[in-house]
Every structure is written in structure tokens, then in C-alpha cells.
């Protein structure tokens, strides 16, 4: 299953003004850097938690039709399935009747229940959906927003000047602790 972001968030979970206050910046000459760090931090934390913070539109592409009646979705929280298209062998798409599937949004991971008669096209499926905690920064859980502020501050202070921790690909321990309750570990 290939997830493709169709439309990103309208706002970031932490505003530029919030980040500037957290960093104790008085002037605006580094606003572009801070803005870039906020976006990069959000993307990293979304990847680490497998959660979408602010509402976004996504398309999931399945190159083969699902075999079972349940389909795990790689994004959470899911707000709604916008449309599902079945792709035939010739590459033509047809919209699947919404009565042939239902969303299990509260499950972890979220799932799609495929009713009897759901099409099993040779060309696979395209699933358009909306995911996120909500449209505003206040909808994002406070620990995730704080983790983002902490990550932005760390990156701002340690801009590749050799100070701080070496690049390990691992989240800083304090940030990892902040997001730990939101990580969903798959045991199987």
C-alpha cells in the first residue's frame, strides 16, 4: 500500500509565533529557518508516531485487490473515506459504492471492512481519505505539540555546528519520551 499526500495541512501544529516565543526570539530575521524547522519536525514526528497531526488529504494505492474482508490502513486518525476507486485490467477507474465498505476509525490501526460483493479488480484500488486530529493546532494532543517545540528548539540551537549529540537517526531522548504514549508498536 503506497500512501501519497494529496493536500497538506492548512496550518502547522505549532505556529511561527509560538515557536519564536519558545525560542525567545525577538526579531524576525530567522523566521524562514524556524518555519522550515517546524515543518520538518512535524514530518519527523508524524513518521515516528504514524499519526497525522493536522487534517490532510491522502490517497492510498493498492496495486492488487485486497484478499480478505479487512484492510489495515497505514494512517491514523482517519476522519473519513472520501472515495474508493476500483482499477480494472485496462487501467480504467470506477467508483466503489460506499455501501460496500465501512471505516473502523477507532481501531488501531484503523481499518476498512470490505462487505460481501466488494470489487476485487485486477488493477487494484485507490482510496482517498481525510486523516488528522482536526483542522486546528489545538486539536493536536499537547504532548505532541510540546515534542515538536522541543525538537525545533534543539535543531535551532544545534545547526550542524558540531555541538550536541551526533547524528544517529534516533529521536532525542526527551522528545522520544514525549511521544511514547502515541507510538503504536506492532507485535505481529
N, C-alpha and C positions, 0 to 999 in steps of 0.2 A: 504494500500500500504506500503510495507516494503522496505525502501532503504538500500542497502548494498554496502559499498565502496569496489570496486574490486581492484583498484590501486590508491594509494595516490599520492599526489603531488611530483614532482621531486625535487622541491625546496620549501622553505618557503617564504612567502611574505616579511619577514624581515630576512636578513642574520645574522649569528652569528657576523660578523664584524660590521654590523650596530647596532646591539643590544649592543655589547661591547662599541662602541663609544657613544651611547645614555646613557649607564650606567656609562660611564667614567671609564671603567676597563682597567688597564694597563697590567695585566698579564692574563694568560690563565688557571689558576688553577680552575676557576669556569665555564669553558666553557660547561661542561656537564649539569650543572644546567641551564644555560642560554638557551641552546639548547632545553632542556625539557620544559622550560617556554614558549619559542616561539611556540612550537607545541601545548602545552596545551592552550595557549592564542588564537591561530588560531582556534582551535576546538571550543572553547567557543564563539568566535565572529562569526564563521560560523553558529553555532547553534542559536545565538541571532538574526542574520540577515536573516537566511535561505538562505544564499548565499554561493557559493563555490568560494573561493578566487583564487587558482591556479588550473589549469586543473587537473581533476581527472576522473577516470572511475568508474561508478556506475551501479548497477543492481537494478531495481525496481521489486518487486514481488507482483503480484496481485493474490490473492487466488481465486477470482471469476472474470469472464469476465466482463468488463465494460458494463453498460446497455445503456448509451447514446452515442451520437456521439462525445462528447468532454470529454477529460480526463485531469484533472489538475495534473501537475507534481510537486512534493514537493521540487525540487531542482532548483536553478537558479544561474547564467545564463546557459542555455543549449546551448552547441555548436552543438551537433548532436546526433541523434538517431543512434546507431551503428547497432542494430538488435532487432527485436521483435520475440519472440518465443511463439507460442500457445501450451499450455499443455493440452492434451486430458485426458479423464477419466482414462486411463491406466497409465498416467504419462509420456507418450511419447511427445517429443517436436518436433514441426515443425516450420520452419522459415516462418514468415509472409512476403508476397510480399510488398516491400516498396511503391508500388503504392497504397496500401490500407490504408495508413495513411500519415499525414503530420504534421510537427512540427510548432507550433506557438511560436517561441522562444522569440519574443519581448513582448508577453503578460505577465501580472503579475497576478497570477502566470503563468509560461509557460504552454502551453497545447499541447495536441496531438489531432488532429482532425482525427477521425476514419471514413473513407469513407464507402459508402454503400458496403456491401459484406465483411466487416472486420470480421474475425472469432470471434465467441463467445464461446470459448472452455470451457468445464466443469471444467478443471483443472486450469484455469486461464492463466495468461500471465507472461512472463519475459521480461523486457525491459532493454536493455543495452544502456547506453548513456555516452556521454562525457559532463562534466559541468565545468565551471570556467570562470574567466575573461580573461585568457590567460596563456601561459606557463611560463611567467617571472614575477618577483616581480613588475616590472614597469607597468604591465597590471592591477594590483590591484589599485583601487582608493586610492589616497593619504590619505584621512581621515581614511580609514580602516587600512592602514599601520601604521598611527600615533596612532590610538587607540590600535593597537597591541603593539607598542613600549611602550606606557603609561602603559598598563596592565602588560607587562613583568617587567617594572621598579617598579611598585607597588608591585608585587609579590616578586621580588628580594629583595626589601628593607624590606618587612614585611613578613618574612619567618616563620610565626607561633610563633613569639616571644612575642605575646601579644600586640604589638604596633599596632596602626592603627585601622581601622574600624572592627567591629565584623563581623563574617561570616553570611551574610544574604541571600546569593544566588542571590543577586541583583548586577548588574554591578556597579562599582564606578560611581558617577555622571558625572565626566569629560569624562570617556570612553563612557558612555551611550549617552552623547551629541554628541560625535564624530561620532557615528554610527547611530544616529537617522534618518538622511536622507535616510539611506539604509535599514531601517526596513520596512517591508511590513505588515501592520496590516490588518487582515481580518475582515470585518464588518459583514459578514453573517455567 
